[in-house]
Amino acid sequence: MEFKKETFITADGSHTFFMPELNEYYHSHHGAIQEARHVFLKNGFHYFENKAEITILEVGFGTGLNALLTCLEAEINQKKITYFGLEAFPLNENQVAELNYSEQIKEENATEFFQKIHAANWEEMTEITPFFQIQKIKESLQNLILPQNSIDLIYFDAFGPRVQPEMWSLELFEKLYKLCKNDACFVTYCAKGQVKRDLKSAQFKVETLQGPPGKREMGRGVKN
């Protein structure tokens, strides 16, 4: 799935990519950074306020924005994060160089961490900071192999069901459920009725939460 990507400035000033052939953005055009912080940090990372170590699987590593924000948050909160970033079609170096997240976030070390995350070798666990280590995996979710009961938190950031319906199947949600530890959670920007029904069928306890700016709702599933 290699499509033309055009750099797009979202409403909060942060970059994303737009794919004209699919009429699809990598992030919300209302604001890439604010969407990531709301969906994945506020309603995912901070769900585990009392847990000192978290293992995260991101489905849709994409630009690395969610990984960067999680790395910065791990430093602030002194949490040890093991992060698996799944991406079947990685961006190239020139595309990564176009992104302005480090300038927009304006937090100490943002540039350094972003560069280290993207410089990390694929398929190798790499320490970015003493609190954050990442393994980027170039593979499809269908072919992903990780131990069952090993994941605390899933960032589900695949392209939407209109563009990638195969990523939002009951079969894959059941696979993710098996990868999760008890009390793990799954967060996504998507709150479509069929997605919520399939998450419930996969045995997640599903919540509909307030969405980020420009979106009314988002979804979260918890493994009890």
N, C-alpha and C positions, 0 to 999 in steps of 0.2 A: 504494500500500500504506500507507494512513493508518489506524492502529489506536490505540485508547486506550492511553496509557502511564501506568503507575503507578510513582512513585519507590519504589525498594527499597534497603534498606541491606544490603550484602553482608557476609560474615563478617569482612573486614578493616576494616570501618567505612566503606568508600567506597560511593558511590551507583551504582546502575545504574537502568535502566528495565525494568519487566516489562509484557508485553503479554498480558493475560489471554485475549484471543480466540485467540491463537496458542500460549499456554502457553510463551512464549519470553522469555528475558532478553537484554538488550544485552550483558551480560558474565556471567562465571561468578558464581553466587551465593556461591561460596566466597571471593570477593574480587576485585573489579574491578581494583584497582590492582596487586595481586600477580600476577594473571593476565597483565595487559598487560606488566609488567616481565619476567616469565619468558618468555613466548612471543615478544614482539616486540623487546624490548631485549636480553635475555640471548642469545637464539638467532637474532636477526636483526641488530640494530644492531651488537652486539659481534662478529658474524661478520667484520666489516670493521675489525678492530683497527688494521691497518697502512695504511688508506686515509684520506686527509685530506679527501676530498670524496665524498659519497654522494647519489645521487638516489633518492628513495623514492616509491613509489606505494602509498597505502593504499586498499584496496577495502573501503569501509564506514567512512567518517569518523565517523559516529555522534555520540557525545558530545564528540569531540575529545580524549579521554583519551590515546590513543596519540600524537597530535601533540604534546600538552603534554609528556608524558614524554620524547619524542624531542628536543624543543626544549631541555629542561633538560639532557638528556644531551649534546647538542651543545655547550652552554656548558661543561660540566665537562670534556669531552674535546677541546675546541677543534677540532671537525670542522665543515666547512661542509656544511650539509644543504639540498638542494632537495627540497621535499615536495609531492606532489600528493595531495590528500585527496578521494577520489571518494565522492559521496553523492547518491543520487537523491531521497531524502526527508529533507531537513535538519530538525533540531529547531527549534522557534521560540524566541524570546528568553526567554519565561517558563520553558520547560523547561530551557534552559541554566542559568538563574539558580538552579534547584533543586539543581544538582550541587555536591558538597562537595569536589571533588578538590583545590582549592588549600589548603583547611584540612587535609586528610588528608596531603597530600604534605609540607607544612611545609618546603619548600625556598625559599630566597630567590628572589623574582621569580615564583613560581608563579602567584600571583593576576594579576599584570600580564601575564604571557605568555598565560595562559588567556583573559583578556579580549581581548587583541590578536588572538589566533587566531580567536576567534568574531566579532570586529568586522571582520575582514578581508573585503573585498568578494569575492563569488563571481566566479570566472572571471578574477581578477586576481592576478598574483604579488605578494605582499606581504612585505616584510622585517619579521620580528618582532624579530630580533637580528642582529648582524653574522654570526652563525653559522647562522641558521635563516631560510629564506624559504619561504612556503607559497602554493600556489594551490589553493583549494577549487573543486571542479568539481561542479556540479549536473547529473549525467548518469548513465545506466546504464552498466555495464561493456560491455554489448553495443554501445553507441553511442560509447564513448570513442575519441577519436582522439589518439594521442601518437606521436612518432617511434619507429620500430623501433630496437632496440639502444640505448635511452636510459636504461633503469632498472637500478639496481644491486640494489635490494631491494624486494620486495613484501610488505607487511603484508596478508594476506588475512583480513579480519575481517568477512565477510558473515555474515548469520544462517545457522544450520546447514542442512544438506541436507534435513532433515525439513520445514523451513519454506520454504526457498528453493532447491529442487532445481535450478532453472534457472541458479543462480549457480555451481554445482559441476560444470559440464559439461565434457567433453573439448574441445569447441569453444572455450570461453572459456579453458581452460588453454593451449591451443595459441596463442591470441591473446596471452596474457600471456608465453608463452615467447618470442614474436617481439619483444615490447617490451623484453625483458631483454638486457642486455649479456652477453658471455661472463663466466663466474664470478659472475653475479648469483645471488641466492637468494630463495626464496619461503617465507614462514613462515606457519603457520596453527595455530590451536588444535585443528583437526580431524585425527583420525588414522584415519578410517574406511577400511576396506579398498578400497572402490570409488574413493574419492578418491585414495588412493595409487596404485592401478592406472591411473587416468586421468592423473595427473601423470606417471607413467612413460611412458604412451603419448604424452604431449605432449613427451617427451624430457628431462624433468627427471630428475636422479639423486636418488632419494628416500631420506630418512633418517627413521626413527621415533625420536623423542627422548622423554626423560622429560617428562611433562606438568606443568602447574602444580598447586598444591595442589588436591586434589579431583578431579584428572583423571590417569589413568595415563599417557597418551601424548599427543604432539602431532606434527605433521609439518613437515618441511623439504625443499624441493626445490632443487637447484643446477643451473644451466645450465653445462655444461662446454664 
